[in-house]
């Protein structure tokens, strides 16, 4: 049975996309440890749930112009020993894969462009 792709962006769908994406991330052998070392391996746990809301707020800010995000997205990445361009490439691969599973291509491309720009800025700031 084919799943109908989303044709709109709203906070609820962004939250579902973020939850789906990080469900993949924590299982990934390359990028998973960056997150499980900090938040644990139980994505249903309190720490993860709070972080997933923060991340959904971040993506809602980027995609919808909402102002629920209150954080410093770059700061935690300076405290990630071993972070690499390869890890960012894998993060992007998983993100794009998830976006393709949830959104129609027109919306998906916008998410992908935003994620590419986020990764580019982060790598630049991290000297990768």
ZADO-1210 file (C-alpha; in nm, 4 decimals, padded with zeros to 6 digits):
<atoms>
<atom x="00.0000" y="00.0000" z="00.0000" code="UNK" pos="1"/>
<atom x="00.1465" y="00.3340" z="-00.1060" code="UNK" pos="2"/>
<atom x="00.1658" y="00.6068" z="00.1538" code="UNK" pos="3"/>
<atom x="00.0339" y="00.9425" z="00.0435" code="UNK" pos="4"/>
<atom x="00.3004" y="01.2080" z="00.0694" code="UNK" pos="5"/>
<atom x="00.2347" y="01.5317" z="00.2526" code="UNK" pos="6"/>
<atom x="00.1507" y="01.8316" z="00.0349" code="UNK" pos="7"/>
<atom x="00.1862" y="02.0948" z="00.3039" code="UNK" pos="8"/>
<atom x="00.4198" y="02.1889" z="00.5850" code="UNK" pos="9"/>
<atom x="00.2872" y="02.2422" z="00.9333" code="UNK" pos="10"/>
<atom x="00.4264" y="02.1969" z="01.2815" code="UNK" pos="11"/>
<atom x="00.2649" y="01.8555" z="01.3327" code="UNK" pos="12"/>
<atom x="00.4149" y="01.7117" z="01.0143" code="UNK" pos="13"/>
<atom x="00.7535" y="01.8686" z="01.0874" code="UNK" pos="14"/>
<atom x="00.7464" y="01.6984" z="01.4295" code="UNK" pos="15"/>
<atom x="00.6650" y="01.3636" z="01.2647" code="UNK" pos="16"/>
<atom x="00.9482" y="01.4128" z="01.0155" code="UNK" pos="17"/>
<atom x="01.1951" y="01.4986" z="01.2935" code="UNK" pos="18"/>
<atom x="01.0864" y="01.1989" z="01.5024" code="UNK" pos="19"/>
<atom x="01.1162" y="00.9652" z="01.2029" code="UNK" pos="20"/>
<atom x="01.4551" y="01.1057" z="01.1059" code="UNK" pos="21"/>
<atom x="01.6097" y="01.0780" z="01.4516" code="UNK" pos="22"/>
<atom x="01.4653" y="00.7281" z="01.4868" code="UNK" pos="23"/>
<atom x="01.6967" y="00.6429" z="01.1957" code="UNK" pos="24"/>
<atom x="01.9849" y="00.8529" z="01.3230" code="UNK" pos="25"/>
<atom x="02.0166" y="00.6743" z="01.6573" code="UNK" pos="26"/>
<atom x="02.0426" y="00.3387" z="01.4750" code="UNK" pos="27"/>
<atom x="02.3100" y="00.4599" z="01.2337" code="UNK" pos="28"/>
<atom x="02.6604" y="00.3379" z="01.3246" code="UNK" pos="29"/>
<atom x="02.8310" y="00.6577" z="01.2059" code="UNK" pos="30"/>
<atom x="02.6083" y="00.9396" z="01.3311" code="UNK" pos="31"/>
<atom x="02.4115" y="00.7598" z="01.5995" code="UNK" pos="32"/>
<atom x="02.6829" y="00.7738" z="01.8672" code="UNK" pos="33"/>
<atom x="02.7017" y="01.1542" z="01.8486" code="UNK" pos="34"/>
<atom x="02.3416" y="01.1604" z="01.9696" code="UNK" pos="35"/>
<atom x="02.3120" y="00.8497" z="02.1868" code="UNK" pos="36"/>
<atom x="02.6220" y="00.9487" z="02.3847" code="UNK" pos="37"/>
<atom x="02.4484" y="01.2737" z="02.4749" code="UNK" pos="38"/>
<atom x="02.0788" y="01.1777" z="02.4901" code="UNK" pos="39"/>
<atom x="02.0799" y="00.7999" z="02.5388" code="UNK" pos="40"/>
<atom x="01.9515" y="00.5241" z="02.3163" code="UNK" pos="41"/>
<atom x="01.5828" y="00.5442" z="02.4099" code="UNK" pos="42"/>
<atom x="01.4153" y="00.7880" z="02.1733" code="UNK" pos="43"/>
<atom x="01.1002" y="00.7553" z="02.3839" code="UNK" pos="44"/>
<atom x="01.2815" y="00.8819" z="02.6932" code="UNK" pos="45"/>
<atom x="01.2253" y="01.2239" z="02.8492" code="UNK" pos="46"/>
<atom x="01.5574" y="01.3723" z="02.7337" code="UNK" pos="47"/>
<atom x="01.5007" y="01.2656" z="02.3747" code="UNK" pos="48"/>
<atom x="01.1404" y="01.3834" z="02.3713" code="UNK" pos="49"/>
<atom x="01.2481" y="01.7288" z="02.4856" code="UNK" pos="50"/>
<atom x="01.5257" y="01.7372" z="02.2266" code="UNK" pos="51"/>
<atom x="01.2910" y="01.6269" z="01.9473" code="UNK" pos="52"/>
<atom x="01.0551" y="01.9135" z="02.0303" code="UNK" pos="53"/>
<atom x="01.3499" y="02.1547" z="02.0216" code="UNK" pos="54"/>
<atom x="01.4557" y="02.0170" z="01.6825" code="UNK" pos="55"/>
<atom x="01.1027" y="02.0376" z="01.5436" code="UNK" pos="56"/>
<atom x="01.0896" y="02.3989" z="01.6615" code="UNK" pos="57"/>
<atom x="01.4180" y="02.4631" z="01.4815" code="UNK" pos="58"/>
<atom x="01.2906" y="02.3154" z="01.1540" code="UNK" pos="59"/>
<atom x="00.9582" y="02.4966" z="01.1940" code="UNK" pos="60"/>
<atom x="01.1532" y="02.8190" z="01.2307" code="UNK" pos="61"/>
<atom x="01.3449" y="02.7488" z="00.9099" code="UNK" pos="62"/>
<atom x="01.0501" y="02.6222" z="00.7089" code="UNK" pos="63"/>
<atom x="00.7571" y="02.8197" z="00.8464" code="UNK" pos="64"/>
<atom x="00.9143" y="03.1256" z="01.0028" code="UNK" pos="65"/>
<atom x="00.7793" y="03.0282" z="01.3455" code="UNK" pos="66"/>
<atom x="00.9497" y="03.1670" z="01.6531" code="UNK" pos="67"/>
<atom x="00.9200" y="02.8769" z="01.8990" code="UNK" pos="68"/>
<atom x="01.2880" y="02.7875" z="01.8701" code="UNK" pos="69"/>
<atom x="01.5026" y="02.9238" z="02.1494" code="UNK" pos="70"/>
<atom x="01.8463" y="02.7791" z="02.1283" code="UNK" pos="71"/>
<atom x="02.1902" y="02.7999" z="01.9814" code="UNK" pos="72"/>
<atom x="02.2049" y="02.5259" z="01.7187" code="UNK" pos="73"/>
<atom x="02.5768" y="02.5529" z="01.6486" code="UNK" pos="74"/>
<atom x="02.7060" y="02.5466" z="02.0073" code="UNK" pos="75"/>
<atom x="02.6584" y="02.1743" z="02.0896" code="UNK" pos="76"/>
<atom x="02.8460" y="02.0704" z="01.7772" code="UNK" pos="77"/>
<atom x="03.1708" y="02.2208" z="01.9062" code="UNK" pos="78"/>
<atom x="03.1627" y="01.9608" z="02.1858" code="UNK" pos="79"/>
<atom x="03.1402" y="01.6535" z="01.9605" code="UNK" pos="80"/>
<atom x="03.4777" y="01.4798" z="01.9417" code="UNK" pos="81"/>
<atom x="03.5255" y="01.3028" z="01.6112" code="UNK" pos="82"/>
<atom x="03.2605" y="01.4933" z="01.4172" code="UNK" pos="83"/>
<atom x="03.3548" y="01.4883" z="01.0499" code="UNK" pos="84"/>
<atom x="03.2467" y="01.5796" z="00.7007" code="UNK" pos="85"/>
<atom x="03.1636" y="01.2095" z="00.6522" code="UNK" pos="86"/>
<atom x="02.9270" y="01.2251" z="00.9509" code="UNK" pos="87"/>
<atom x="02.7558" y="01.5324" z="00.8073" code="UNK" pos="88"/>
<atom x="02.7231" y="01.3571" z="00.4702" code="UNK" pos="89"/>
<atom x="02.5539" y="01.0609" z="00.6399" code="UNK" pos="90"/>
<atom x="02.3298" y="01.2941" z="00.8418" code="UNK" pos="91"/>
<atom x="02.2247" y="01.4604" z="00.5136" code="UNK" pos="92"/>
<atom x="02.1663" y="01.1247" z="00.3455" code="UNK" pos="93"/>
<atom x="01.9346" y="01.0121" z="00.6269" code="UNK" pos="94"/>
<atom x="01.7610" y="01.3496" z="00.6373" code="UNK" pos="95"/>
<atom x="01.6966" y="01.3534" z="00.2621" code="UNK" pos="96"/>
<atom x="01.5768" y="00.9929" z="00.2718" code="UNK" pos="97"/>
<atom x="01.3286" y="01.0799" z="00.5475" code="UNK" pos="98"/>
<atom x="01.2066" y="01.3926" z="00.3695" code="UNK" pos="99"/>
<atom x="01.1432" y="01.1840" z="00.0561" code="UNK" pos="100"/>
<atom x="00.9315" y="00.9427" z="00.2637" code="UNK" pos="101"/>
<atom x="00.7120" y="01.2202" z="00.4040" code="UNK" pos="102"/>
<atom x="00.6812" y="01.5113" z="00.1600" code="UNK" pos="103"/>
<atom x="00.5964" y="01.5576" z="-00.2059" code="UNK" pos="104"/>
<atom x="00.9077" y="01.6399" z="-00.4125" code="UNK" pos="105"/>
<atom x="00.8409" y="02.0151" z="-00.4336" code="UNK" pos="106"/>
<atom x="00.8349" y="02.0501" z="-00.0542" code="UNK" pos="107"/>
<atom x="01.1057" y="01.7894" z="-00.0108" code="UNK" pos="108"/>
<atom x="01.3444" y="01.9870" z="-00.2271" code="UNK" pos="109"/>
<atom x="01.2971" y="02.2924" z="-00.0071" code="UNK" pos="110"/>
<atom x="01.3767" y="02.0862" z="00.3044" code="UNK" pos="111"/>
<atom x="01.6801" y="01.9372" z="00.1306" code="UNK" pos="112"/>
<atom x="01.8077" y="02.2783" z="00.0259" code="UNK" pos="113"/>
<atom x="01.7659" y="02.4047" z="00.3819" code="UNK" pos="114"/>
<atom x="01.9425" y="02.0994" z="00.5269" code="UNK" pos="115"/>
<atom x="02.2288" y="02.1349" z="00.2790" code="UNK" pos="116"/>
<atom x="02.2716" y="02.4971" z="00.3844" code="UNK" pos="117"/>
<atom x="02.2568" y="02.4087" z="00.7552" code="UNK" pos="118"/>
<atom x="02.5212" y="02.1377" z="00.7071" code="UNK" pos="119"/>
<atom x="02.7385" y="02.3710" z="00.4970" code="UNK" pos="120"/>
<atom x="02.7309" y="02.6428" z="00.7638" code="UNK" pos="121"/>
<atom x="02.7975" y="02.3976" z="01.0454" code="UNK" pos="122"/>
<atom x="03.0920" y="02.2376" z="00.8629" code="UNK" pos="123"/>
<atom x="03.2329" y="02.5812" z="00.7816" code="UNK" pos="124"/>
<atom x="03.2083" y="02.6919" z="01.1446" code="UNK" pos="125"/>
<atom x="03.3606" y="02.3629" z="01.2622" code="UNK" pos="126"/>
<atom x="03.6450" y="02.3886" z="01.0116" code="UNK" pos="127"/>
<atom x="03.5502" y="02.0693" z="00.8306" code="UNK" pos="128"/>
</atoms>
